[in-house]
Amino acid sequence: MEFIILLVIFGGFMLLMSRANKKMASTAATQRENALVVGNTVVTSTGMIGVIVDIDGGVVTLESASGDETQWLSTAISSVIEPPYEHTYESDEDEDELESYDGITPRDDHDGLAGR
């Protein structure tokens, strides 16, 4: 008799857990569907952040901050996020400064271990 009571309690617990998992999966699917709009900044399940530039069936093309485009399965898109960076482009002046830079400048606050 005690075994049957334990079995019923365990079965009820498993039923409640499966319902919670189904609800969580449904919420994630809804967020993913809402995120799949061209122009949205999204994050993938692996942590890659990009802007949606094209959607072709189950394949989403994302553009990263560096301008590279990669293709992802739509199921890999987790959610829409606000861009964590300011999208800026280098000007010609910045490129000239980089070309004229010829090395590392010495620092006065070094610990004496650098350069050995």
Summary of the structure (lengths in Angstrom):
residues: 116
radius of gyration: 25.6
end to end distance: 77.0
largest distance: 85.5
contacts: 229
relative contact order: 0.11
helix: 40%
strand: 22%
